[in-house]
Every structure is written in C-alpha cells, then in structure tokens.
Amino acid sequence: MSDQHNMRLSLKIWRQANTQSKGQMVDYDLDGVSPEVSFLEMMDQLNEKLIKEGKDPVAFDHDCREGICGMCGVVINGQAHGPEKETTTCQLHMRKFKNGDTIVIEPFRAKTFPVLKDLMINRSAFDEMIKAGGFVTVNTGQAPDAHTILVPKGDAELSMDAAQCIGCAACVASCKNASAMLFVSAKISHFALLPQGQAEAQTRVLSMVEKMDELGFGNCTNEAECEANCPKNISISNIARMNRQYLCAAATHPSK
C-alpha cells in the first residue's frame, strides 16, 4: 500500500517497569501504519522504532496471533480487545482506526492480574481455578466407540460453545467488580453438559467457585459487560447454569 494511504497515530501507552514499580502513560507518535496490518503488528512497528532510537520496547503478551491462545488482550480506548466485536487484540486490524487517531493502550486491570511489565499481566489466577476444577473420570483401556455415549444435540452444542473460551481474561477486565464468573462458568459448563463430566460435577463447581472467591475476584452484578467484550461470545447463560449447579451441590455437600 502506498504511503498516502498509511496512517499517523498518537499512542498513549501504559509503561511500568515491573510489578513493584509505579507506572505511567507515555505518549508516542507513529507514522506509516498500514490499515491492513494487525494491532500487534502495529505494536511491533512501534517497538522497531523504539529499538532504533535506543529506547526500551513496549512489553506485551502474544503467542499464536490467531485468536485462539488468549494471551494478547489489552484495553484499547477503554475497551478490552478494542472496538471490534468478537475479535481478539491480535486479530484486530488497523483499518478500524483512522489517520490521526489517538489510541490509549493499557493492560487488563484487576487486583488478581498484577502487571508484570508494561502491558503484560500475570494470569496465573486462571490456572489456579482450572487446577481446582480437577479431572474428569474416564475408564482406562481401549477408548469406547463415540456412538456408545449418547449426548443430546442441544447439550453438545452448548458444551462446545462454552469450550470456545480461551481464558484471555477480557471478562474480568470488563467487569467493574473484576468478576471471573463468565470464565469459571464456561469451564464448568463445558464438562457439566456432557456425560463424561458428571462424576465430578458437584465437587468441581464447589471447588472452582471456592478458589475464585479465595483469589479475590469480585461478584457478578449481571451487567453483561463480560459477554459484550468476550472475543468468543461466551454467553452469560453459563453463569446462571453455574449458579444453579452451585446451589444444588452446596445443598448435598454441606461440608465442602
């Protein structure tokens, strides 16, 4: 693309040396940004410029750059993952912005996700909740034929919808209470809707909710900001399902 179609942008980026440091917003100007590059490629372009100038590049999380690993999330102009619905930061393209735009870029902010450096955060709290969910009991030996375990089509589709959650934490970053209930409920629904997940269903929901509270995530107030900003369109109906299962499990496992 010729230079006349490229953009000049004003970037306001959160810079923080480490978890203990006090961060601040820093202004950068960037010329020659093609509308066809991704948001992270734009960040790469900025970092190349900073390195040439002998300055510290901006640290940000990324891995697959295909919208499936959940690493890339940042808050762009106040919105987790940016302005395009159902799109991860790495799949967001600069054509969603205009020449001369000012773009404010911040890390996901929550007490449970301390900033490691600049835009990088520690998401290990999500790993702790997955760990608390435990395992799924399966028989050893030869795998049974798939057709021997009947799953209603509706349940299978809901389970697969929940399984699309990539654990990016946009739900937490979007919630004024930093609630992780959309993430936890998606992981619970993924197994709870399938026969293979029934053996541990009650202990799983109790353990994961208990770990979520222990880690300091906030409560859900049903404002649906999590659903609106989820790049995989995970439904808040999963939260309702989790709440029902939690109440039933708590009634039958009072000692948990």
N, C-alpha and C positions, 0 to 999 in steps of 0.2 A: 504494500500500500504506500502511495506517495506521501511525502511529508505534509502536504496540505490537508490531508485527512487525519493526521495524527493529533493528539491532544496534549495540552499543557495542563497539569494538575497541581493543586496545592494540597499537600498531605499533612495532616496533623496526627502524629503517631505517638502512642504511649511508649516511653523509654524507661526501663527500670533495670538496673544492673543485676540485681538478684532479689531473693525473697525478703531479705532484711533491709534493702535499700528503699528510699523514698523515691517514687517515680515522678515523671512529669511529661506533659505533652510537648513534643518538639515539632517544629514546622519544617517542611521540606518542599521544594519545588521540583517538579519532574516534567521534562519536555519529551516529545517524540513518542508518546504512548499510543500504540495502535489500538483501535477499538476492538480488534479481533483477538487480542491476547487475553488470557485469563487474569483474574485478580492477583493470583500468586505469581504469575509471570511478570506482572507489573511490579510486584514487590521484589522479584529477582532483579529487574531492571534498576530499581532504586538502589538495591544493595551493590550492584556492579558500579554504579556511580559513586556510592559512598566509599567503597574499597579503593577506587581510583583516586579519591580525594584524601585517602589515608585515614578515613573515619571508620568507626565500628559499625558493621552492618546491623540491620534490624533482625533480631531473632524471632522466628515464627514457626509454629508447628506445621508439618506437612509430611506426607508419605506417598500414598498411591496417586494422588491428584486425579482420581477417577470418581470421587464422590462416594467411596464405599468404606473408607477406613476410620472416619470420624476424627481425624487429627487436626484438620485445618481451620477449625472455627475461630473467627474473631468477630467483634462487634463493629459493624460498618455503619457510620452515621446513625448510631443508636439502635441498630437492628442486628440481631445475631445472624451471621452469614450474609447479611446485605439485603438489598431491595427486591431480589427476585425470589418468588415463592418456590418452595420445594427444590432449592438449589443450595449445595454446599459452597463454601467460600472458594474452593479450588475449581468449581465448575461455573462460577460467576464470571462473566466476561465484561470487559471494559466498555462495551457498547451500551451497557446500562447507565453509563455516566456521560457527561457532556464536557466539551472543551471548556476549560476554565473552572470546572467544579472544584470545590473544597471537599475533601473526603477525610472524615475523622475515623481513625482506626484504633481500637482498644482491645485488650484481652477480655475473654469472658470473666466477669467479676462475680465472685462468690467466696465466702469465707472458707468453704470446703475445697476451693480450687486456688491455692496460693500461686502467685505469679513466680515463675522460675527466672525468666528474663524477658523483658520487653513484652511480646505478645504470646509467649509460651507459658502455659499453666500446667499445674500438676493435677492430672485427672485420676490419680490412683484411688480416690474415694469410690469411683465407679467400679474399679476392680475389687475393692473390698466388699461391695454389695453383691457382685456376681459370685464371689467366693462364698459369701454367706448363704447364697441360694443352694449351694451343694451340688449334688449329682442327680442323675436320672438312673433308676434301676433298670437294667436290661439283663436278659438271660445270656449266659456265655455259650460258646459253641457256635454252630452254624447259624447264620442270620436267617430268620423266618422269611418266607415269601411276603412281599409287601401287601399282597391281596388278602392275607390271613388276618390282618389287623384293620378292621373297617373303621373309617373315620368319616363322619358326615361331611359333605362338601362345604357346607357353611362354616363348620368348625375349622376345617383345614384352611380355608381361605383367611379366616380371622387370625389363625395362628401364624400363617405366613406373612400377613400384613404386619403383625406385631414383631415378627422376626426381622423385619427390614430395619429396625432401629440400629444405628451404627454407633451409639454411645458417644456422640460428639459433644453433648452437654449444652446444646443450644436451649433446651427446655429449662435448665437451671439458670442460664444466663438471662433468659427472657422473663423469668418469674420474679416479681418483686419480693417474694419470700425465699427465693433460691430453693424452690422445691424440686426434688428429684422424682416426684411421683409418676411422671409420664415415662421416664426411663425404667424405673422399677416395675411399673405395671406392664410395660411392654415385654420385659423379660419374663415376668410371671405368666402373662397371657400366652406367650409363645409355647410354654410347656403345659399350662393348665388346661388348654383346649384340646390336647392330644392324649390318647390313652397312655402313651409312654411316660407322661408326666404326672400321672395320678398318684402313684405310690408315695411320692414326697410332696404332694401339692400343699397340704396344710402346714407342714413344717417349713416348707420353702417360703410361703408368704409371710409367716410369722418371723422367720429369721431375717429375711431381707428388709422387711419394714422396721424391725428392731435395729438392724445395722444402720439403716437410713437415718433413724432418729438419733442413734448414738453418734453418728458422724457429724450431726449438726445441720442437716438440710431442713429447710422450712416446711411449713404446712401448705397444702393446696387450698386456694380460695376460689377455684372454678372460674377463673377469668379467661382461661383458654389461650393465654399468650404462648404457652408451651406448644400447643398444637399449631398455632398460626405461624410459628417460627421454625417448626421442625422440618428439616430438609427432606425427610422421608414421609411426611404427612401422617405420623402416628396419631391415632385418634384418642381423644380423652375418654372415650368409652372404655378403654382399658383401665383407667383409674377407677371407674365405677365397678368394673369386674373385680379388680384387686380389693376394693373396699368390702364388697360382698364376701369374697373369699376370706378376707382377714377376720371379719366378724364371725363367720361360721367356724373358722379354725380356732379363734380365741375362746369360743364357747365350748369347744370339745377338747382343747388343750389348755386348761386354765393355769397349769403350772409353767407354761412356756413364758 
